[in-house]
Amino acid sequence: MESGPAVFAGAVFALFGAALLLWTGARTLHRAPVAHRVSSGASTALATVFGVAFLVLGVWCLTHV
């Protein structure tokens, strides 16, 4: 019974991570700022790290049900 919440959480984490990576990539390709009032390199790196972390966490939740 506790596999339901794990599947939901895994799907949410994976979708959020993938969307964050897609959004960061699109902003970087258009040379638009990823975050306002933050250096371009730092905001891109931090958003990429968190996108990958959420994607990995989501896949881990989905595979360890």
ChimeraX attribute file (.defattr): number of C-alpha atoms within 10 A of each C-alpha:
attribute: neighborCount
match mode: 1-to-1
recipient: residues
	/A:1	5
	/A:2	7
	/A:3	12
	/A:4	10
	/A:5	12
	/A:6	18
	/A:7	18
	/A:8	14
	/A:9	16
	/A:10	24
	/A:11	18
	/A:12	16
	/A:13	23
	/A:14	24
	/A:15	17
	/A:16	18
	/A:17	24
	/A:18	18
	/A:19	14
	/A:20	20
	/A:21	21
	/A:22	14
	/A:23	16
	/A:24	22
	/A:25	16
	/A:26	13
	/A:27	15
	/A:28	15
	/A:29	9
	/A:30	8
	/A:31	10
	/A:32	12
	/A:33	16
	/A:34	22
	/A:35	14
	/A:36	9
	/A:37	8
	/A:38	11
	/A:39	11
	/A:40	15
	/A:41	11
	/A:42	12
	/A:43	17
	/A:44	19
	/A:45	13
	/A:46	13
	/A:47	19
	/A:48	19
	/A:49	15
	/A:50	15
	/A:51	24
	/A:52	18
	/A:53	15
	/A:54	22
	/A:55	24
	/A:56	17
	/A:57	19
	/A:58	24
	/A:59	17
	/A:60	15
	/A:61	20
	/A:62	18
	/A:63	11
	/A:64	10
	/A:65	12
